[in-house]
């Protein structure tokens, strides 16, 4: 008993659809493989980093003074609190030393032994 032509065509279409779907599933598996995901992300990061560097170089070439002023501002923003803490600590230490009597703060060195004994 032979199949009607419409049924055969439907089976052929179903087989083609199944093949396309399996190909899609294989492609998705390959893209979700941890190694390929990491490789893809590394490539994206490299592209973005190189674009950012190129953009930064262009800005420095266009406005070197503004970039220098911004860098100095950032430097001051991060370094100034440390300097202030250091200065406060030194002032506290100086005040603490000033409050201690001189005789207690620095004892006299021992007398040298007499010569000729």
C-alpha positions as CSV (number, residue, x, y, z in Angstrom):
1,X,0.0,0.0,0.0
2,X,1.5,3.3,-1.1
3,X,1.2,6.6,0.7
4,X,-0.8,9.4,-0.9
5,X,1.5,12.1,-2.3
6,X,0.3,14.6,0.3
7,X,1.4,12.4,3.2
8,X,4.8,11.8,1.7
9,X,5.3,15.5,1.2
10,X,4.2,16.1,4.8
11,X,6.7,13.5,6.1
12,X,9.5,15.1,4.0
13,X,8.6,18.5,5.4
14,X,8.6,17.1,8.9
15,X,12.0,15.5,8.4
16,X,13.4,18.8,7.1
17,X,12.0,20.7,10.1
18,X,13.4,18.1,12.4
19,X,16.9,18.5,10.8
20,X,16.7,22.3,11.1
21,X,15.6,22.0,14.7
22,X,18.4,19.6,15.6
23,X,20.9,21.9,13.8
24,X,19.6,24.8,15.9
25,X,19.9,22.8,19.1
26,X,23.5,21.8,18.3
27,X,24.3,25.5,17.6
28,X,22.8,26.5,20.9
29,X,24.8,23.8,22.7
30,X,28.0,25.0,21.1
31,X,27.2,28.6,22.1
32,X,26.4,27.7,25.7
33,X,29.5,25.6,26.1
34,X,31.4,27.2,29.0
35,X,34.7,27.3,27.0
36,X,33.1,29.1,24.1
37,X,31.2,31.5,26.4
38,X,34.4,32.4,28.2
39,X,36.2,32.9,24.8
40,X,33.4,35.0,23.5
41,X,33.3,37.2,26.6
42,X,37.1,37.6,26.5
43,X,36.8,38.8,22.9
44,X,34.1,41.3,23.8
45,X,36.2,42.6,26.7
46,X,39.2,43.0,24.5
47,X,37.2,44.9,21.9
48,X,35.7,47.2,24.5
49,X,39.0,47.8,26.2
50,X,40.7,48.7,23.0
51,X,37.9,51.0,22.0
52,X,38.1,52.7,25.4
53,X,41.9,53.1,25.1
54,X,41.5,54.6,21.6
55,X,38.8,56.9,22.9
56,X,41.0,57.9,25.9
57,X,44.0,58.6,23.6
58,X,41.8,60.8,21.4
59,X,40.6,62.8,24.4
60,X,44.2,63.3,25.7
61,X,45.3,64.5,22.3
62,X,42.4,66.9,22.0
63,X,42.4,68.3,25.6
64,X,45.7,67.5,27.3
65,X,45.3,70.3,29.9
66,X,41.8,69.2,30.9
67,X,43.0,65.6,31.3
68,X,45.9,66.7,33.4
69,X,43.6,68.7,35.6
70,X,41.2,65.8,36.0
71,X,44.1,63.4,36.8
72,X,45.4,65.9,39.5
73,X,41.9,66.1,40.9
74,X,41.5,62.3,41.1
75,X,45.0,62.1,42.7
76,X,44.0,64.7,45.3
77,X,40.7,63.0,45.9
78,X,42.4,59.7,46.8
79,X,45.6,61.0,48.4
80,X,44.3,63.9,50.5
81,X,42.4,61.9,53.1
82,X,45.5,59.8,53.8
83,X,47.6,63.0,54.1
84,X,45.0,64.5,56.5
85,X,45.0,61.4,58.7
86,X,48.8,61.4,58.7
87,X,48.9,65.1,59.7
88,X,46.3,64.6,62.5
89,X,48.3,61.6,63.8
90,X,51.5,63.7,63.9
91,X,49.7,66.6,65.7
92,X,48.3,64.2,68.3
93,X,51.8,62.7,68.9
94,X,53.3,66.2,69.3
95,X,50.6,67.2,71.8
96,X,51.1,64.0,73.7
97,X,54.9,64.6,73.9
98,X,54.4,68.2,74.9
99,X,52.2,67.1,77.9
100,X,54.8,64.6,79.3
101,X,57.4,66.3,81.6
102,X,60.9,66.5,80.1
103,X,62.5,64.4,82.9
104,X,60.1,61.5,82.3
105,X,60.1,61.8,78.5
106,X,63.9,61.5,78.1
107,X,65.9,60.0,81.0
108,X,69.5,61.1,81.4
109,X,72.0,58.7,79.9
110,X,74.2,56.9,82.5
111,X,77.5,58.7,83.4
112,X,80.6,57.3,81.7
113,X,82.9,55.2,84.0
114,X,85.8,57.0,85.4
115,X,89.0,56.7,83.5
116,X,92.0,55.0,85.1
117,X,90.1,52.7,87.5
